[in-house]
Amino acid sequence: MKLDRHSSIPLYAQLKKLIADRIEDGTYKPGDKIPTELELCDELELSRPTVRQAIAELVSENMLTIMK
């Protein structure tokens, strides 16, 4: 998975869309764990605050639930 670093769309918004698309297309099913923040950081070469912002917005939109 690749994000466009030259796009006018912020990276967190691109990541948010990528995760939302995977939820909607069934890649991530209800109850599945998505990759951790650090795994997403490493895989996509993103900063942790960028990943956290994308995840926080998906949580606020009830697309993801954080479980500890």
Secondary structure, DSSP 8 states (H G I E B T S, - for coil): ----TTSSS-HHHHHHHHHHHHHHTTSS-TT-----HHHHHHHHT--HHHHHHHHHHHHHTTS-----
